[in-house]
Structure formats: C-alpha cells, structure tokens
C-alpha cells in the first residue's frame, strides 16, 4: 500500500474509534500534519455528533472551519474529551517525537489537557528508539544561539529551521545526534534550558491509544 493510503486508513480507524465516545457536549482536540489532515476531513462528516474542536495550529483551524466544524479557544473548553494527532516517530513505549510541522508547543498543551490522547500513524513511523528524526526544539528568538550551544553540550547537533516561524512567533532548532534512550529525562532536561518553549519529545504525556496502519491492517493499542 502507498503511504498516503496507510495514513488515510489510520485516520479513518481513529474516527471509528472515537465516534462512540462522542456526545453533543464533547470537545475534540485536533493536531497538525498530513495524517491529521485525513482525520480532519473525516471528522467533518460527523461534526453533528460533538460540540466543537480545539486546534493545535492555524492551518488545522482553517481546514476544520472550511468543513463546518466549530473551533474554539482551549481557554473556552471546559474539558477536551479526546485529542487526535500524528507523530514523526513512535517507539514501543509510546513515547513520540513530534513537531516536524512546527506546531509542537500547541500540540503538547492540548495533549496535556485532554482526557484521552490518540496518536495516529502509519507503520513507517514506528522505531525501536527515538532519535533518527531530528528533534524539534521551539525557542524564543533571542535565545537561539544560547539554546543551540546548550543542545551541543547534551550531545546534539542543532540546525536552525530558517524556513519557519511558529504560530507562537518563535523559531525551531532541529537537533540530530541526541541519545534518546530515556525520553522522559531528556524531555525534562531540554525543557529546563532557559529560552526553550518546549521540545518535540512527548514522553511525559504519552498517547493513551496508538492507532497504527500497515499493509496488514490497522492495529489499535
């Protein structure tokens, strides 16, 4: 199967998984990325079954609104029933690397605020250990050089993503070479660097449910 077919299959399986959980008061959290776009397209067809969505990016917000889904600010949501998003990498313990699209901070906030975090991926994103995909680190612009030096001290090789300013007005350092054998500890260590907004390791708030599509079918765990 083509990768796009796997992404669509995972997204549609996620819709089937969350639909029975929804009620007219439900708020659905929606992430960002190519797999999530398939989820958004399918979510539009069941928009009458929930109240509204909260979104992790301006792009996802626009896509949702174009399909007639009401999007509200997270501050206005009494609770987020479920949050559905993709990942750049996922390991057997369900720790993730996210942020290839630059929306990692808003994604991490909604992941922390939701009652259930559902991650949707194709099987090419599954790895034995995180770190082949460069780790995105969102940084306040004035701290870019300082944070880069701090990441080098941790064993990383950061590269400034000069093609992107995040929706929060910050910059991204894509960092290769880090040893992520303990995702929880490294997530905390990087977040403790002054000037870091957050990094793309999702270990402290891992997904509750993983929906993964392969040529052999869709696996939910």
N, C-alpha and C positions, 0 to 999 in steps of 0.2 A: 504493500500500500504506500501511496505517496504521503509525505509528512503532513501536507495540508489535510488530507483525508483523516489522518490519525488525530490531528488537532480538533477537527470538527467532531469526530466520534467521541473524544474525551469531553468536549464541551456539551454535547447533546446528552451524554451519560450524566454529567453534572446536573443538567436541568431535570432529568428524570429522578435524580437522587434528591434534589431539594424541593421539588414541586409538592410532594405530600406534606412537607413540613411548613408550608406557607399558609398564611391566613390573611384576612383583609387588613390586619394591623402590622404585618411583617415589614421590616426594612431589610433590604438585600444589599450587602456590600459588594461592590464590583471593582475588580482590579484593572490592570492595564497590560496590553500585549496582544500578540497575534492569536493565541489560543483563546484569550479572554474575549476578543472580538467575536469569535464564533459563539461564545456563550452569550454575549450581549444580544446578538442577532436572534438567538433562540429565546432569550428572556423576553424580548418584545412581544412574542406571541402569547405569553402568559401574564402580561402586565396587569390584567384584571384580577389576578389572584393574590396580589400583595399591594401594600400601600405606596411605597416609594423605594428609591435606591439612594445609596451614598456611593460616591465615586472617588477613585484614587488619582484621577488625572483629568485635565481639561479635555483631552481627546476622548476619553471614555464617557465623560459627561455629555459631550456633543453627540456621540453615537447613540447613547441612551435616549436623549431628548428627541433625536430625529425619529426614533421608533415609538415615541409617545410615552416613554417611561418618565415619571416624575422624579426628579433628582433633588435631594435636599442636602443641606449642610450637615455634617456629622454632629455639630453642636445642637442641632434641632432634633436629632434622633434619640428618643428615649432609650432605645436599645437596637442593636444590629443583630438580627436573628442568625444570619449566615453571611459569610464573606467568601467569594469565589474568585480565585486568581491563579495565574500560571506561575512558572518558575523557570529560571535558566539552568539550574541544576537541583537535583534532589538525591539524597543518599538514603541508605536503608533505615536510618533512624528518623527519617522525615525532616531533617534539617535541610534548609534550602539556601541557594544563592538566588537573589532577585535583584532587579534594578537595571537590567540591560536596556530598558526603555526610559530609565531616568526617574521613575515615579516611586522609588523605594521608600522615601520617608512617609508619604501619604499611605502607601500600601502597608507599611509597618504599623502605623497608627490604627488603621481600620482592623488589621489582623489582631491587634491587642484589644480592641474594643468589642469585637464580635463574640457571639456565643459559640459559634462553630466556624472554623476556618477550613475551607475545602480547596485543595490545590489540584488543578487540572493540568496534566502534562501528557506528552507522548513519550514513548519509552526511550527515545534518544537523549532525554534529559536526565535519565537515571544513571548515577555514578556510584562507585564504591566509596569514594571520599571526595568531598567538595574541594574545588580549587583549580580545576582545569579552565573553567570560565573565569575571566578576570573579575575580581571582586569590586563592585562599585562602592565608592565611599562619597557621600554627599557632604560638601564642605562649604562653610562660609567663604566668600571670595577672598577676604583679607587674610585668611589663614591657610590658603592653598599651599604655599611653599613650606610653611612650618609643618603642616599635616603630612605633606609628602616626605619630608625628612624623618618624621616620626614613623611613618609606614616602612621606610627603608630600614630603620632600626629594628622593626619587627620581622625583617626578612623579606619585605615586599619590594616590588618594582612598580611604582605608580606612574601612570600616564594620564596627563590632563586631557579630558574629553572636550576639545575646543569647539566641537560642533553643537554643544548643548548647554543651555541654561535651564535649570529645572523650573517647574511651575512655582517653586518657592523662591526663585531668584538666586539660586546657589549653583555651584559647579560640581562636577563629578571627577574623581580620581579613580580610574580603573586600575586595579592592583593585581599583578601577577606574582607568582613565586611564593605566596604565603603557605605555610603548612597548617592546614585546617583539620588536624586530627582531633581537636577539641573545639567544636564550633561554638559552644556556649561561652567558653572562656575567651576566645578570640573576639567574638562579637562584643563582649563587655570591654575588653582591652582597647579595641579601636574606638568604641563609643566614648571612652574616657579621655581620648585625646582632645585637648581644647581646640575648638573650631570645627570639630566633626558634628554634623547634624545627626546622621546615623549611617550605618553601613548595611550592605546587602545580605549579610548573614541573617537568616531567620531561624534561630535555634531556641531562643528564649520563648518565643511564641511560634512554635511549630504548628503546621496544619494538623487538625484533628483527623481529617479524612483526606486520603490521596486517591484521585481518580486518574488512572494511567492507561492510555490506549496503546496497543501494539497490533501487529498483524494477526495475532492470535485472539484478539478481542480486548475488551475493556475490563481492567482489574480495579476493584474498589477495596481499599483497606483503611 
